[in-house]
Amino acid sequence: MSRSSSTPLLLLCLAGLQFALAYDVFDGYYPALYKVDFIGNDIPVNGTIGKLSISMSDCATLCNATSECRGFTYQKRASTELSTCFVKSMMVGVGTDTSAVVNADPYSYIRRSVAADVSGYPKHEVGYDYPGNDIQSSIAVKDAAACGQECNKATNCAGFVYYPIPFSGQIYNQQATVGAGTCAIKTAMKGKYQFPAGSEIQAYHKSAAPSTQSLSLALSFLTILFHLSLRSSP
């Protein structure tokens, strides 16, 4: 290969390396959305919206230390002292390029979902879906617990599937509508489908309520014990 033909390839590789190094990567977060902000849902820090003079990594640490934080937007300026961190309870809406408005480069990071225990749902699986049997689907929810509350409202709900956002690659589209997650509540958890490794879709099975027949048998058994105790008493 001649020197002249290899030069463009070298420049392309260097440009790709520069692009890769431009974004910080944090454990527990999806890759950054550059020049994208999600307006609203800011969590006050010491009574103030937005924390000044903080590094991007410290902004991620602040979000990690805040239980209700679902992500953050970091407005990066010429120096750390001039930069601002906004931790958010939800990353909802259409990502907006606010760089011209705030005179900074916003970087938005959405926290990866963690399969959490939900009261009343003793069994949950990560990476599985149960297609069909929907009472309602595409319900916008904050987290899996909120999905459980939707299931509890339905008398015939046997469980639910929680789809954390981003789903189906939405995270890589800066114009996509990004939220905390969607939920499908179901009359039956049948027909299990396994997604490829790394999927964060979560299926939750509701505790089985005692059947009428079981309650009747238990009552009959207690009645028999009561009569036996009367016979054995002096």
C-alpha positions as CSV (number, residue, x, y, z in Angstrom):
1,M,0.0,0.0,0.0
2,S,1.4,3.4,-0.9
3,R,1.9,6.2,1.6
4,S,-0.7,8.4,-0.1
5,S,-3.4,5.7,0.0
6,S,-2.7,4.8,3.7
7,T,-2.9,8.4,4.9
8,P,-6.7,8.8,4.7
9,L,-7.2,5.5,6.5
10,L,-4.9,6.6,9.3
11,L,-6.7,9.9,9.6
12,L,-10.0,8.0,9.7
13,C,-8.7,5.7,12.5
14,L,-7.5,8.7,14.5
15,A,-10.8,10.5,14.1
16,G,-12.6,7.3,15.3
17,L,-10.3,7.1,18.3
18,Q,-11.0,10.8,19.1
19,F,-14.7,10.2,18.9
20,A,-14.5,7.2,21.2
21,L,-12.5,9.1,23.8
22,A,-14.9,12.0,23.8
23,Y,-17.5,10.2,25.8
24,D,-16.9,9.1,29.4
25,V,-18.3,5.6,30.2
26,F,-19.8,4.9,33.6
27,D,-20.7,1.5,35.1
28,G,-24.5,1.1,35.4
29,Y,-25.3,3.7,32.6
30,Y,-26.0,3.5,28.9
31,P,-23.6,5.3,26.6
32,A,-23.9,9.1,26.6
33,L,-26.4,11.0,24.5
34,Y,-24.3,13.9,23.3
35,K,-25.9,17.4,23.1
36,V,-29.2,15.9,24.4
37,D,-31.1,17.1,27.4
38,F,-34.3,15.9,29.0
39,I,-36.1,18.9,30.3
40,G,-37.7,18.7,33.8
41,N,-37.8,16.0,36.6
42,D,-34.8,17.5,38.3
43,I,-34.0,16.3,41.8
44,P,-33.0,19.2,44.2
45,V,-29.5,18.9,45.7
46,N,-29.4,20.6,49.1
47,G,-32.5,22.4,48.1
48,T,-31.1,23.7,44.8
49,I,-31.8,22.5,41.2
50,G,-28.5,21.8,39.6
51,K,-25.1,21.3,41.2
52,L,-22.3,23.6,40.1
53,S,-18.5,23.0,40.0
54,I,-18.7,19.3,39.7
55,S,-17.0,16.8,37.4
56,M,-18.9,14.4,35.2
57,S,-17.8,11.4,37.2
58,D,-18.8,13.1,40.4
59,C,-22.2,13.8,38.8
60,A,-22.6,10.0,38.2
61,T,-21.6,9.3,41.8
62,L,-24.2,11.8,43.0
63,C,-26.9,10.0,40.9
64,N,-25.8,6.7,42.3
65,A,-26.1,8.0,45.8
66,T,-29.7,9.2,45.1
67,S,-32.2,6.4,45.3
68,E,-34.8,8.0,43.0
69,C,-32.2,9.1,40.4
70,R,-32.8,7.5,36.9
71,G,-30.1,9.4,35.1
72,F,-28.4,12.8,34.8
73,T,-27.6,15.6,32.4
74,Y,-24.2,17.1,32.6
75,Q,-23.8,20.6,31.1
76,K,-20.1,20.6,30.3
77,R,-18.4,24.0,29.9
78,A,-14.8,25.2,29.5
79,S,-13.9,24.1,33.1
80,T,-15.3,21.9,35.9
81,E,-15.9,25.0,38.0
82,L,-18.4,26.3,35.3
83,S,-20.1,23.0,34.6
84,T,-23.4,21.9,36.1
85,C,-24.9,18.5,37.0
86,F,-28.7,17.8,36.9
87,V,-29.8,14.5,38.5
88,K,-33.2,13.5,37.4
89,S,-36.0,11.3,38.7
90,M,-37.1,10.4,35.1
91,M,-35.5,10.8,31.7
92,V,-38.7,11.5,29.8
93,G,-39.5,13.2,26.6
94,V,-37.8,13.9,23.4
95,G,-34.1,14.6,23.8
96,T,-33.4,18.2,23.0
97,D,-30.2,19.9,22.0
98,T,-30.0,22.7,24.5
99,S,-26.3,23.6,23.8
100,A,-27.1,27.0,22.3
101,V,-29.5,27.9,25.1
102,V,-27.2,27.0,28.1
103,N,-24.0,27.8,26.3
104,A,-22.6,24.4,27.1
105,D,-22.4,20.8,25.7
106,P,-25.0,18.7,27.5
107,Y,-24.3,15.0,28.0
108,S,-27.2,12.8,29.2
109,Y,-26.7,9.4,30.8
110,I,-29.6,7.1,31.5
111,R,-29.2,4.6,34.3
112,R,-29.4,0.9,33.5
113,S,-32.3,-0.9,35.0
114,V,-31.6,-3.2,38.0
115,A,-34.1,-6.0,38.6
116,A,-35.6,-5.1,42.0
117,D,-37.8,-7.1,44.3
118,V,-41.5,-6.0,44.1
119,S,-43.8,-6.8,47.0
120,G,-46.4,-9.4,46.2
121,Y,-44.3,-10.8,43.3
122,P,-42.0,-13.4,44.7
123,K,-40.7,-14.7,41.4
124,H,-39.0,-12.5,38.8
125,E,-36.9,-13.3,35.8
126,V,-34.5,-11.1,33.8
127,G,-34.3,-11.6,30.0
128,Y,-37.7,-13.2,29.6
129,D,-41.0,-12.1,28.1
130,Y,-44.5,-13.6,28.1
131,P,-46.2,-12.5,24.9
132,G,-49.9,-12.3,24.8
133,N,-52.6,-12.4,27.6
134,D,-52.3,-8.6,28.0
135,I,-54.8,-6.7,30.1
136,Q,-53.0,-3.6,29.1
137,S,-49.7,-2.9,27.5
138,S,-47.3,0.0,26.8
139,I,-48.1,1.6,30.2
140,A,-45.5,4.3,30.9
141,V,-44.1,3.7,34.4
142,K,-41.1,4.9,36.5
143,D,-39.9,1.4,37.5
144,A,-40.9,-2.2,38.1
145,A,-42.6,-1.3,41.4
146,A,-44.9,1.1,39.6
147,C,-45.7,-1.6,37.1
148,G,-46.7,-3.9,40.1
149,Q,-49.1,-1.2,41.3
150,E,-50.8,-1.2,37.9
151,C,-51.1,-5.0,38.1
152,N,-52.6,-4.7,41.6
153,K,-55.4,-2.5,40.3
154,A,-56.6,-5.3,38.0
155,T,-58.5,-8.1,39.7
156,N,-57.4,-10.7,37.2
157,C,-53.7,-9.7,36.9
158,A,-51.3,-12.7,37.2
159,G,-48.1,-10.8,36.6
160,F,-46.4,-8.2,34.5
161,V,-43.4,-7.7,32.2
162,Y,-41.4,-4.5,32.6
163,Y,-39.5,-3.1,29.6
164,P,-36.8,-0.7,30.8
165,I,-36.1,2.2,28.3
166,P,-34.1,2.3,26.2
167,F,-35.5,-0.7,24.4
168,S,-34.9,-1.8,20.8
169,G,-32.0,0.5,20.5
170,Q,-33.8,3.8,21.2
171,I,-30.9,5.0,23.3
172,Y,-28.8,5.4,20.2
173,N,-31.4,7.7,18.5
174,Q,-31.0,11.2,19.9
175,Q,-34.5,12.1,18.7
176,A,-36.2,9.1,20.2
177,T,-38.7,9.5,23.0
178,V,-36.9,8.1,26.1
179,G,-38.6,7.3,29.4
180,A,-38.1,5.2,32.4
181,G,-39.9,2.2,31.1
182,T,-43.1,0.6,29.8
183,C,-45.2,-2.2,31.3
184,A,-47.6,-4.9,30.2
185,I,-49.9,-6.4,32.8
186,K,-51.2,-9.9,32.0
187,T,-54.0,-12.4,32.9
188,A,-51.5,-15.3,32.6
189,M,-47.8,-15.7,32.5
190,K,-47.6,-18.4,29.8
191,G,-45.5,-18.9,26.7
192,K,-42.1,-17.9,28.0
193,Y,-39.8,-16.3,25.5
194,Q,-36.1,-15.8,26.2
195,F,-34.2,-12.8,24.9
196,P,-30.5,-12.9,24.0
197,A,-28.0,-12.5,26.9
198,G,-27.8,-9.0,28.2
199,S,-31.4,-8.2,27.8
200,E,-32.9,-6.2,30.8
201,I,-36.5,-7.1,30.2
202,Q,-38.0,-8.3,33.5
203,A,-41.0,-10.6,34.1
204,Y,-42.7,-10.7,37.5
205,H,-45.1,-13.4,38.7
206,K,-47.8,-12.5,41.3
207,S,-48.3,-14.5,44.5
208,A,-51.0,-17.0,43.9
209,A,-54.1,-16.2,46.0
210,P,-55.6,-19.1,48.0
211,S,-58.4,-20.7,46.0
212,T,-62.0,-20.9,47.3
213,Q,-61.6,-24.7,47.4
214,S,-58.5,-24.4,49.5
215,L,-60.1,-22.0,51.9
216,S,-63.1,-24.3,52.2
217,L,-60.9,-27.3,53.0
218,A,-59.0,-25.4,55.6
219,L,-62.2,-24.3,57.3
220,S,-63.5,-27.8,57.4
221,F,-60.2,-29.1,58.9
222,L,-60.4,-26.4,61.6
223,T,-64.0,-27.3,62.3
224,I,-63.1,-31.0,62.8
225,L,-60.2,-30.0,65.1
226,F,-62.6,-27.9,67.1
227,H,-65.1,-30.7,67.6
228,L,-62.4,-33.2,68.5
229,S,-61.2,-30.7,71.2
230,L,-64.7,-30.5,72.6
231,R,-65.0,-34.3,72.9
232,S,-61.6,-34.7,74.6
233,S,-62.3,-32.0,77.2
234,P,-63.7,-33.2,80.6
